[in-house]
Amino acid sequence: MIIEPQLAAFSNPLSKYVAATRPAFLSVTLIGSLIGLATAHFSGYPIDLLKAGLTIFFALVAHAGVNVVNDYYDALNGSDALNTERQFPFTGGSRFIQNGVLTRRQTGLFGYALLASVVPPGLWLAAHSAPALLLIGLAGLLVGWAYSAPPLKLMSRGVGELAIVAGWLLVCVGTDFVQRGGFVALPLLAGLPFALHVANILYINQFPDRKADAGAGKRTVVVRLGAEAAKWGYPLIALLAHGWLLALVIGGHLPGYALIATLTLALSLFASTSLLRDANRPARLVPAIKQTILAANLHGLLLVAALLAAAPGIPT
């Protein structure tokens, strides 16, 4: 059992702020960025390591800011405080506010400071790639902020999954854009299966949080449909992700190597079986949540490896 954060555990003031970003869950942004680099490399563009490093680092900072801002607004609406069925550290927020590690004000200021900090490097990257990068960056910040914050509160309106898909597609597209200096369809097409896997992480996490979300007025998909109906959405999203990848290979948009990413279908099926059986028993969903996180990360990494293996100059 993982112990929730307590103030006494953080002797270094800086460490509690780092931990509040939930760094273990930033891996999906790292992998989304790698997909963008891989699509650019697959298209024959040399990778500018300085630009790539800055893009990845500040994408991670933006994701960290979104995580912290989400904690802030879930403290305001009371959903995290109400959540007695949370499966920490996967659901129910970071617990930093509820356990007195950070105040609500400190959390809000920190989250917005992180989001603001990505603006200067974003301007530099736009100046050294193409001005349209500003549109991608602004869209990403808007989606991340609007996911939790009023007046939009996208998750509370049952469209959180769409926001997640859009957010991680922007990560893939933006990282590719920095390298090639223009828009193409490839990172959008190749990034969609990965983005759907990331959306499934959010989706399955809503089941343990369902009662607290309903009590706080958060009308997520799972709250709206109820656990028994909503549970079928998870395998549907997983099958859509794998079906889209297969269609891209058949259509010649991705190399045949990309089919290796469909190996993660087994993880999605294991998690689906668990969710279909235990949708109303949150404590039994932890293995399925772990399998979902692994499926998303592994799918992305396998896709990156496939694109690198099929890149120009490498025997296929």
Long-range contacts (C-beta under 8 A, 24 or more apart in sequence): 2-88, 2-89, 4-88, 4-89, 4-95, 4-99, 5-94, 5-95, 5-96, 5-99, 5-101, 6-99, 6-100, 6-101, 7-99, 7-100, 7-101, 10-101, 16-96, 16-101, 16-102, 17-102, 17-110, 19-94, 19-96, 20-68, 20-71, 20-94, 20-96, 20-101, 20-102, 20-107, 20-110, 21-64, 21-65, 21-67, 21-68, 21-114, 22-64, 22-67, 22-89, 22-94, 23-64, 24-89, 25-67, 25-293, 26-60, 26-63, 26-64, 26-67, 27-297, 28-63, 28-168, 28-198, 28-201, 28-296, 28-297, 28-300, 29-59, 29-60, 29-62, 29-63, 29-168, 29-171, 30-56, 30-59, 30-60, 31-194, 31-296, 31-297, 31-300, 31-301, 31-304, 32-59, 32-168, 32-171, 32-172, 32-175, 32-191, 32-194, 32-195, 32-198, 32-300, 33-59, 33-171, 33-172, 33-175, 34-175, 34-300, 34-301, 34-304, 35-172, 35-175, 35-187, 35-190, 35-191, 35-194, 35-300, 35-303, 35-304, 35-307, 36-171, 36-172, 36-173, 36-174, 36-175, 36-176, 36-177, 36-178, 36-179, 36-187, 36-191, 37-175, 37-176, 37-179, 37-304, 38-303, 38-304, 38-307, 38-308, 38-311, 39-172, 39-176, 39-186, 39-187, 39-190, 39-191, 39-307, 40-175, 40-176, 40-179, 40-180, 40-187, 41-179, 41-307, 41-308, 41-311, 42-186, 42-255, 42-307, 42-308, 42-310, 42-311, 42-312, 43-180, 43-184, 43-186, 44-311, 44-312, 45-179, 45-180, 47-179, 48-178, 48-179, 51-125, 51-128, 51-129, 51-178, 51-179, 52-175, 52-178, 52-179, 54-121, 54-124, 54-125, 55-125, 55-174, 55-175, 55-178, 56-175, 58-117, 58-118, 58-121, 58-122, 59-171, 59-174, 59-175, 61-114, 61-117, 61-118, 62-114, 62-115, 62-118, 62-140, 62-141, 62-144, 63-144, 64-114, 65-111, 65-112, 65-113, 65-114, 65-115, 65-117, 65-118, 65-144, 66-111, 66-115, 66-144, 66-145, 66-147, 66-148, 66-167, 67-94, 67-111, 68-107, 68-110, 68-111, 68-114, 69-108, 69-111, 69-112, 69-115, 69-144, 69-145, 69-148, 69-149, 70-111, 70-147, 70-148, 71-96, 71-97, 71-107, 71-111, 72-97, 72-104, 72-107, 72-108, 72-111, 72-148, 73-148, 73-149, 73-150, 73-153, 74-148, 74-216, 75-104, 75-107, 76-104, 77-156, 77-216, 77-217, 77-218, 78-215, 78-216, 79-209, 79-212, 79-213, 79-215, 79-216, 79-218, 80-212, 82-211, 82-212, 82-215, 82-216, 83-208, 83-209, 83-211, 83-212, 84-211, 84-212, 85-208, 85-209, 85-210, 85-211, 85-212, 85-282, 85-283, 86-208, 86-209, 86-212, 86-282, 87-208, 87-282, 87-283, 87-285, 87-286, 87-289, 90-205, 90-208, 90-286, 90-289, 90-290, 90-293, 91-205, 91-208, 91-209, 91-282, 91-289, 92-208, 92-209, 92-212, 115-141, 115-144, 115-145, 125-178, 129-177, 129-178, 129-179, 129-181, 130-177, 130-181, 130-182, 132-177, 132-182, 132-183, 133-174, 133-177, 133-178, 136-170, 136-173, 136-174, 136-177, 137-174, 139-166, 139-170, 140-167, 140-170, 140-171, 140-174, 143-167, 143-170, 153-218, 155-202, 155-218, 155-220, 156-213, 156-217, 156-218, 156-219, 156-220, 157-219, 158-219, 158-220, 158-221, 158-223, 158-224, 160-202, 160-220, 160-221, 161-199, 161-202, 161-203, 161-221, 161-237, 162-199, 164-195, 164-198, 164-199, 164-202, 165-192, 165-195, 165-196, 165-198, 165-199, 166-195, 167-195, 168-194, 168-195, 168-198, 168-199, 169-195, 185-253, 186-253, 189-248, 189-253, 189-254, 190-248, 190-253, 190-254, 190-258, 190-303, 190-307, 192-241, 192-244, 193-241, 193-242, 193-244, 193-245, 193-248, 193-261, 193-299, 193-303, 194-241, 194-296, 194-299, 194-300, 194-303, 196-237, 196-238, 196-240, 196-241, 196-244, 197-238, 197-241, 197-264, 197-268, 197-292, 197-295, 197-296, 197-299, 197-300, 198-296, 199-237, 200-234, 200-237, 200-238, 200-241, 200-268, 200-292, 200-295, 200-296, 201-289, 201-292, 201-293, 201-296, 203-233, 203-234, 203-237, 204-234, 204-271, 204-275, 204-285, 204-288, 204-289, 204-292, 205-289, 206-230, 207-231, 207-275, 207-279, 207-282, 207-285, 208-282, 208-285, 227-279, 227-280, 228-279, 228-280, 230-279, 231-275, 231-276, 231-279, 232-276, 234-271, 234-272, 234-275, 235-268, 235-269, 235-272, 235-276, 238-265, 238-268, 238-269, 238-271, 238-272, 238-295, 241-268, 241-299, 242-268, 245-303, 254-306, 254-307, 255-306, 255-307, 255-309, 255-310, 255-316, 257-305, 257-306, 257-307, 257-309, 257-310, 257-316, 258-303, 258-306, 258-307, 258-310, 259-306, 260-302, 260-305, 260-306, 261-299, 261-300, 261-302, 261-303, 261-306, 263-298, 263-302, 264-294, 264-295, 264-298, 264-299, 264-302, 267-291, 267-292, 267-294, 267-295, 267-298, 268-292, 268-295, 271-295
